């Protein structure tokens, strides 16, 4: 048990050094984040277009025959 405390004390007393990034690594990281952000925006745009198309299909289906035949809109 004393050995565990010694190890914990040693680890706690040492400052945790963060890895340093080179300028190229920082630039690569920024480019990667920019690509990810662009991909997320494109994905969101695509999903919104799909949702609009589905909604338009539902409204066209409801107005074409569903309501005229006495069917309740979904």
C-alpha positions as CSV (number, residue, x, y, z in Angstrom):
1,X,0.0,0.0,0.0
2,X,2.9,2.3,0.8
3,X,4.3,1.7,-2.7
4,X,1.0,2.8,-4.3
5,X,1.1,6.0,-2.4
6,X,4.7,6.7,-3.4
7,X,3.8,6.1,-7.1
8,X,0.7,8.3,-6.8
9,X,2.7,11.0,-5.1
10,X,5.4,10.8,-7.8
11,X,2.8,11.1,-10.6
12,X,1.0,14.0,-8.9
13,X,4.1,15.9,-8.3
14,X,5.2,15.7,-12.0
15,X,3.7,18.4,-14.2
16,X,1.9,16.9,-17.1
17,X,3.7,18.1,-20.2
18,X,1.5,18.4,-23.3
19,X,3.0,17.4,-26.6
20,X,4.2,20.3,-28.6
21,X,3.0,20.6,-32.2
22,X,5.1,21.8,-35.0
23,X,3.8,24.5,-37.3
24,X,3.1,21.9,-40.0
25,X,1.1,19.8,-37.5
26,X,-0.9,22.8,-36.4
27,X,-1.6,23.6,-40.1
28,X,-2.6,20.0,-40.8
29,X,-4.9,20.0,-37.7
30,X,-6.6,23.3,-38.8
31,X,-7.0,22.0,-42.4
32,X,-8.5,18.7,-41.0
33,X,-11.0,20.6,-38.8
34,X,-11.9,22.9,-41.8
35,X,-12.6,19.8,-43.9
36,X,-14.7,18.2,-41.2
37,X,-16.7,21.4,-40.7
38,X,-17.3,21.7,-44.5
39,X,-18.4,18.0,-44.6
40,X,-20.8,18.5,-41.6
41,X,-22.3,21.6,-43.3
42,X,-22.8,19.7,-46.6
43,X,-24.3,16.7,-44.7
44,X,-26.8,19.0,-42.9
45,X,-27.7,20.7,-46.2
46,X,-28.3,17.3,-47.8
47,X,-30.5,16.1,-44.9
48,X,-32.5,19.3,-45.0
49,X,-33.1,18.9,-48.7
50,X,-34.2,15.3,-48.1
51,X,-36.6,16.3,-45.4
52,X,-38.1,19.0,-47.6
53,X,-38.5,16.5,-50.4
54,X,-40.2,14.0,-48.1
55,X,-42.5,16.7,-46.8
56,X,-43.4,17.9,-50.3
57,X,-44.1,14.3,-51.3
58,X,-46.4,13.9,-48.3
59,X,-48.3,17.1,-49.0
60,X,-48.7,16.1,-52.7
61,X,-49.9,12.7,-51.8
62,X,-52.4,14.1,-49.3
63,X,-53.8,16.6,-51.7
64,X,-53.9,14.2,-54.7
65,X,-56.0,11.3,-53.6
66,X,-55.8,10.7,-49.9
67,X,-58.2,13.4,-48.7
68,X,-60.6,13.0,-51.8
69,X,-60.9,9.2,-51.0
70,X,-61.8,9.9,-47.4
71,X,-58.4,8.7,-46.1
72,X,-57.1,10.5,-43.1
73,X,-53.7,12.3,-43.8
74,X,-50.8,10.6,-42.1
